[in-house]
Every structure is written in C-alpha cells, then in structure tokens.
Amino acid sequence: MPKIKTNSGAKKRFTLTGTGKIKRKHAFHSHILTKKTKKAKRNLVHSGLVDNANINQVKELLCMK
C-alpha cells in the first residue's frame, strides 16, 4: 500500500493552532487593492479559522484523517 501524499497547495495555505484547529488566511488581499477601502483591506489581514462545513475536506488534503 503506497503512502498518502499531502496536497502541496494545502500545506502552504493552512496551519494548525495549539488546540488543533486549522487556521487560514483571507482571500482577495493580493492584488487589485486600489478599489478596496482601507477598512476592507485591514480586515483581510487577520487570519481566521476554517469553517466547520469545510474541516473534513481540509483534513483530507492535509492527510490528518
């Protein structure tokens, strides 16, 4: 039986917290920033947690299941 490989894109995008939750970054903060307000750009800087609806998908990509 071959080993299961971690998805390369997922391991760059997600990190684990100390309690085992999965952290993510917000989208829409890399380019086309001139039309976005200061408030919108500032709120995109902060990291968030993966939603409960997507946890199983992300864990599968990270080979955590």
Order of alpha helices (4+ residues) and beta strands (2+ residues): alpha-beta-beta-alpha-beta-alpha
